[in-house]
Amino acid sequence: MIEILYKRRSEDGVQRVILTPEEYYDPIEPGEYDYDDEDGVPRFDHAVDYLDEAVEELEWTRLVEEDGTVVLERFASQGRVRIWHLRGANGGQELCLSTIVAPGRLHLTRLYLDDAGDWVPRFVCLYEDQPDGSQTEEKLLP
């Protein structure tokens, strides 16, 4: 069972959605799922993509996987700014900040929590959508 909690900006309460492994994970082959293995791959990168909700209407989502991994994502500026915090079942933590800086341009920063308790930059990049549908990537770190 995979649980998604989320809060709409317009409401005080929290909503809850339960997904089956077949709904959450991408099949390896049609009808074949790798959801008992730590190598299983979710269909989507963000909990909001499993919901029938506009990101502009949400304050946050919280996804809890069967192994205890938790991903909390917060939204600001009509969804143009996203901050997500991943706490893995193994205790590892990662923080990601994503900002749409202009139409078709995204700035992404990923940090991880090291053994000393410090947040260390892992990856900084600018992505730009191209007219042909592709995307260019300008890595700023590493």
C-alpha positions in Angstrom: 0.0 0.0 0.0 1.3 3.5 -0.9 -0.3 6.4 0.8 -0.6 10.0 -0.5 -1.8 12.8 1.8 -2.4 16.2 0.4 -3.7 19.6 1.3 -5.6 21.9 -1.0 -5.1 25.6 -0.5 -8.8 26.3 -0.4 -9.6 23.7 2.4 -8.6 23.1 6.0 -8.6 19.4 5.9 -6.2 16.9 4.5 -7.1 14.4 1.8 -5.9 10.8 1.6 -5.4 8.5 -1.4 -4.3 4.9 -1.2 -2.6 3.4 -4.3 -2.0 -0.3 -5.0 1.5 -1.3 -6.1 0.1 -1.8 -9.6 -1.2 1.8 -9.6 2.1 3.2 -8.2 4.9 1.3 -10.0 5.7 1.2 -13.6 5.5 -2.3 -15.1 8.7 -4.0 -16.2 6.7 -5.7 -18.9 3.0 -5.3 -19.5 1.3 -6.8 -16.4 4.6 -7.5 -14.6 5.4 -5.3 -11.6 8.6 -5.1 -9.5 7.0 -3.7 -6.4 8.5 -6.1 -3.9 12.0 -5.2 -4.9 13.8 -2.0 -3.8 14.5 -1.4 -7.5 10.9 -0.9 -8.4 10.4 2.3 -10.3 7.4 4.6 -9.7 5.3 5.7 -12.7 5.7 9.3 -11.8 8.3 11.5 -10.1 5.9 13.5 -8.0 2.9 12.5 -5.8 0.8 15.2 -7.4 1.0 13.4 -10.7 -1.0 10.5 -9.2 -3.8 12.9 -8.2 -6.6 14.5 -10.1 -5.6 17.9 -8.8 -3.9 21.0 -10.2 -0.6 21.7 -8.6 -1.6 25.4 -8.4 -4.4 24.4 -6.0 -2.2 22.4 -3.6 -0.1 23.5 -0.6 1.7 20.1 -0.2 1.7 16.4 -0.8 3.2 13.6 1.4 3.9 10.3 -0.2 4.7 7.2 2.0 6.0 4.1 0.2 5.6 0.6 1.6 9.2 0.5 2.8 8.8 3.7 4.9 10.3 6.1 2.4 8.6 9.5 2.8 8.6 12.4 0.3 7.1 15.7 1.4 6.6 18.2 -1.4 5.5 21.9 -0.9 4.3 24.2 -3.6 4.5 28.0 -4.0 3.8 30.6 -6.6 1.1 28.6 -8.4 3.3 25.6 -8.5 6.3 27.4 -10.1 8.3 26.7 -7.0 8.6 23.2 -5.6 10.6 22.0 -2.6 10.6 18.3 -1.8 12.3 16.5 1.1 12.9 12.7 0.7 13.6 10.6 3.8 14.6 7.1 2.6 13.9 3.9 4.5 17.7 3.6 4.9 17.8 7.0 6.8 19.3 9.0 3.9 17.8 12.4 3.2 17.7 14.6 0.1 16.3 18.0 -0.5 15.4 19.4 -3.9 14.4 22.9 -4.9 12.9 23.4 -8.3 11.9 26.8 -9.7 10.5 27.7 -13.1 12.5 30.9 -13.8 10.8 31.6 -17.1 8.5 29.8 -19.5 10.4 26.7 -20.5 13.3 27.3 -18.1 13.8 25.4 -14.9 16.4 25.7 -12.2 17.0 22.6 -10.1 19.2 22.2 -7.0 19.6 18.9 -5.1 21.2 18.5 -1.7 21.9 15.5 0.5 22.4 15.3 4.2 25.8 13.9 5.0 26.9 11.9 8.0 28.0 15.1 9.8 24.5 16.5 9.5 25.3 19.1 6.9 23.3 19.7 3.7 25.7 19.3 0.8 25.0 20.3 -2.8 24.8 17.3 -5.1 23.5 18.8 -8.3 22.6 22.2 -9.7 21.3 22.5 -13.3 19.3 24.7 -15.6 17.0 23.0 -18.1 15.5 24.7 -21.1 12.8 23.4 -23.4 13.6 23.5 -27.1 11.2 24.1 -30.0 11.6 20.5 -31.2 10.3 19.2 -27.8 13.7 18.2 -26.5 15.4 19.8 -23.5 18.9 21.2 -23.0 20.7 20.8 -19.7 23.4 23.2 -18.4 25.0 21.6 -15.4 26.3 24.2 -12.9 27.4 21.6 -10.3 29.2 19.2 -10.4 
